[in-house]
């Protein structure tokens, strides 16, 4: 059973007011909400350390006064003995944050040998009073999917988590069904949140200002900047609301700030986020959604086993939605099983392919999925990024840094699993990229659900979903680097086989078999390319001779 992973850090409920609301302190472009422990600049929450913010609050509450060093240390570290250097470091952090947003003013003055003085004019101004009845406008939820397959345990787990914790992020690859699951959870919890459930989908709002403005509008609050923020936090502070934020991968940092701010402000609000990567925010619980399970079919009881396979059931359901007369017999189910396996059990891929099954013979569809046709298949969906597998991957690929885009395209020459050594061999011509930088990029692609790490193996290996691999290969062809990268990959495979042959006599059979097993997919993929019409016959010969040498050593 998947385990939810909490993100460590300051508890998201820390310093949340539960009774009266203290007026914020305003100075320059900044607004300091002391009870909620939030600093904003022109309505946007700023990132600042907890200890540094404690010190700023202490000084801003007593503007113009000299605060001795011992006073500040006692306020910020009430139960700890610390040296003055810690205080200096935190004051530097405060100044850096303020200076970054307002470089023309100095807000904190150092009094040598004594302490610090907050020199800005700071005024505590009451926020808009909160009425007893919430004015948040409740909107109908998006329609739920009536044919969810294989997700009941996950939905039940998420529903229970949101009853007991306040911030859960559902992560997984594009097309794995995060939005479908989140909307179903929203419907199941709707009656438990008196002020409603808001599903808030991110498209082009990559900056926090845009996300905040759209959230305020979605809640039906006023649109002018500062008063709307006051009203937003005032309303949220007194209501019980579930906020579902969908597609956060395009604005991870901004959504993390927003979530932390809301949860500090509103003790009875909860957040369910969906993202291709974790938000890395305080108080975040992470739940990962995996592709649908694939069950091998038994020719003697294909119908019974098909019912046990969520991937096959999903394919059949969606095929019959588009063609109610379609029937699946034993041989058909074997083909459907092959199709679902080629599509890695990914729900979006399966649903789009199932739509094509209404107009194409299954065997033909199965063959076409090995080609560019897979990326070209279209679906009549409202969401543009889900109308084709290419559109779904464009959404992820376009958000990647340039080097990670390059890495995705280069790794497309692999098939199945591949090792870190294989990756390093592919990029060895790039003198600007150290092994550490490559490993960091690989880890980033894993976090963004574009690669997976194969567990249970001593040799670290990775794997890419087949649709992602075909997309990356398309990009590699467009770059004009396909032949060069394929040749590098094949040359590495030759060196792998030669190395194993040399070590064969000195190694225990189980040892080299384990090591070769980690590279076997690399050798197969390299040989397949090398002997193809567009391959390299000399490298194909080298691979064959190296494999024969390994076989002779084995005998």
LINURUR-V140184 format. One record per pair of residues at least 24 apart in sequence whose C-alpha atoms are under 6 Angstrom apart, sorted by the first residue. I is the first residue (numbers start at 1). J is the second residue. Records with the same first field share a line. If there is no record, write none. Layout:
I: J ; J
This chain:
4: 285 ; 286 ; 287
5: 285 ; 286
6: 284 ; 285
7: 282 ; 283 ; 284
9: 282
10: 282
11: 283
12: 263 ; 264 ; 283
13: 264
16: 264 ; 265
23: 124 ; 125 ; 126
24: 124
25: 123 ; 124
26: 122 ; 123
27: 122
36: 264 ; 265
52: 90 ; 94
59: 118
63: 118
64: 117 ; 118 ; 119
65: 117
66: 116 ; 117
67: 115 ; 116
68: 114 ; 115
69: 115
127: 230
130: 234
136: 219 ; 220
137: 219 ; 220
144: 184
149: 310
150: 310
159: 185
166: 270
167: 270 ; 271 ; 272 ; 284
168: 272 ; 284 ; 285 ; 286
169: 272 ; 273 ; 274 ; 286
170: 274 ; 287 ; 288
171: 274 ; 275 ; 276 ; 277 ; 288
172: 276 ; 288 ; 289 ; 449
173: 276 ; 449
175: 348
176: 291 ; 346 ; 347
193: 240 ; 241
195: 240 ; 241
196: 241
197: 241 ; 242 ; 243
198: 243 ; 244
199: 244
200: 244 ; 245
201: 245 ; 246
202: 247
206: 251
208: 254
236: 266
237: 265 ; 266
240: 268 ; 269
241: 269
242: 269 ; 270 ; 271
243: 271
244: 271 ; 272 ; 273
245: 273
246: 273 ; 274
247: 274 ; 275
248: 275
249: 275 ; 276
252: 279
256: 281
276: 448 ; 449
277: 447 ; 448
291: 345 ; 346
292: 345
302: 330
311: 345
315: 350 ; 354
318: 354
319: 354 ; 355 ; 358
323: 358
339: 366
352: 379
408: 472
409: 472 ; 473 ; 475 ; 476
412: 469 ; 472 ; 473
415: 525
416: 463 ; 521
417: 462 ; 463
418: 461 ; 462
419: 460 ; 461
426: 488
490: 526
493: 523
494: 543
497: 546
498: 546
501: 550
